[in-house]
Amino acid sequence: MPMWMPGTETQLYRFFAKIAALLLGRMNPVVSVYVRRSVACGEVVLRKSDIDLHVLIKPFADVSTEAEFLRDFTRKFLTLKRRLPGMGHCEVSTFAELAHWYQIRAYSWYRDRGWLRLYGQECERPQVSLSDEECRDSLLWWFFQVWESLPAFYRTGDVRNCCNQLLDMVNAYGFYIGAFTTPQRRADLLQYWQKVSPPTCESSELRTAYRHGFRGDYRALKPWLYQETLRLSDTLYAHVVRKLEGEGCPSELHSHVPFAFSRRTYRLVDPLCPADVTRALTDMEKNPGVCVTTEKALKLYLYHRNPWEYYSLQAHNQPFPFSPPPPEALQRAVRFSLHREVPRRAGFAIGRKIDRNPTIGLQSAQCRLYLEQGKIAVSAADLLQQYKLACGTWPYREISSLDDYFLYTYPEVCRTIAEISQKVT
């Protein structure tokens, strides 16, 4: 079994990242290129880790010029992604936008973990703190962002990423309860979680898997890792003050998740009943629309990550015992959307053909509809109808290419962001 050599593997990835940074940095008006997360922290696993970049640019005079640059930049980045090993995600912002992003989504600063300059001017990363309840609660957005992605990794049998998702959730949890004060490396997170958890055969096997960079057959760890995330979610629940009220959900709930409004079935389990968890995970492995979770986790998710989905669950499951999310939860969901980083990310997803049914227009329309009319849609058709009745002509066109997106949809979303930002409390 080959041992994991993170130092050597990180240097190789940094070499590829440097090439990408030099090529992207030649584009005007790029100021700096940074690498984040595992490559910056020195925790690369060859052929398994990603190179995540953040590109800082000068501000544009108008949104149309900005959109043209982003179209060209996205094309160039996607070309590099096809040609350079390990290229992952790329985020683009001005320095002022980065500071604002960290201000409204404080968790992002901690999630990025590392910040290493590859090209251009040295720009000291804006500092954040978890000094108030709003910043601290943003960690729950991160926690449940990771929680949402876990079932897909489980179905593909990606044990390493199942472990990474657990460790990211442990990271958010540790900051939330005050166990951490500085960004944590994954090795430290694993040590912390095993220190506060009862020892098991699986936890011992996980240490071995981690030391070997998950090179080998560790599929037997997959159900245990998922069960640990269930246990962690319920442990977190006891520490959270702001959450939905109510209990007594049936074991199966049906939803259409905004804003793709794709079908999802929640299988609610007790993490302390291994037989129930095993049956539910078997179902989830076979069915892409199934998500195994707990009632407590679902209440936190509907408050802190996706309060829009509450109304779909309420419509498709009668009676539904949870109280609706309060206005402050919906206002925060809107506020998290009012940043150009959100439509820029959508452009990368469209370019990679990850998002074949772009939802950024629906998300933007729902934010406006809620702020101006107090209305929340439960389907794409319902959103389109309500928007036309309340606001007039539907402003978004069908997207079939990067040109369609950046030259038409992106400027319209940016205008909406500018117009409604003043209406968010």
C-alpha angles and dihedrals in degrees: 000000000000113000120236111254103191095175095056094039091049092052090054092051091047088055091056091043090053091054091051091047093052092050095045092042091063090068115098124263096022111130104177141354121213133182121218143191121012097004091050092043096048097243101119121151108200114247090002106064126073132226105234115193135193116200120199117207138182115259119264126232093229139012095243093061090045091052092052091051092048091051091053093042092050092051091050093047092049090050089053089047090058093047106036122064119244101012109158130163131348128200125193128200146136116255090253090052091050090053090049091047091054090045095056096032103035091169090070091071091056095039092056089059095182135041118192124172116230102168142010133000123005107247116184108228112246112255124234135185137198091232098134137042094253094056092044092050090053085073087069090059087057093045092054094039086063091041090058093054097049100082092059092054089047092054093050091050093240099158095174093056091044086057092046091051090052091049092049089052089048088050093054091043093050093052091045095055093040098251091124131043101172133044112284132221116228092245089058092046091053091050091049095049093048090048093056095039130074112262116255138170088254094054090053091049089049091058089054092047091050093049089054095046088246090291101153139039108310098147091125088070094061100087092042092052091051092048089052089057089053091051091047092051092054091045090053092051092069091058097049119093100186111061141122119282127227136063143201103084119170115254092254127049130179125215145166103220117223131266104015084032088216117168118262132177118204116210107199115207141171107245089212091063104074095184092056091046092050093051092048093048091051088055092047092050091057099039121056093201095059123098120186114212144130131264091245093051091049091054091053092045093052091051103039107025114024115006089162089071092061089077093052090050090048091051095048100039118052122216098026111187102202123099114241119263111267122244092261090061092051092044090054091050088053093045091052088055096051098087130093089232087075098059091039090058089049089056092056090049091050091048091052090046089237090123104049091164103043112214102184092100092051091048092050092047093050091052091053093044092052096045095045102032107016090235129139124196125218098201140020091255091049091050093049092049096046092046094052092049094048105031107019126230118033103247101203128084131204113281119222102150145015088263090056091049104043099035097046117010099037096055090046093052090047090052090051091050091052094046100048101034091090091057095062116096 
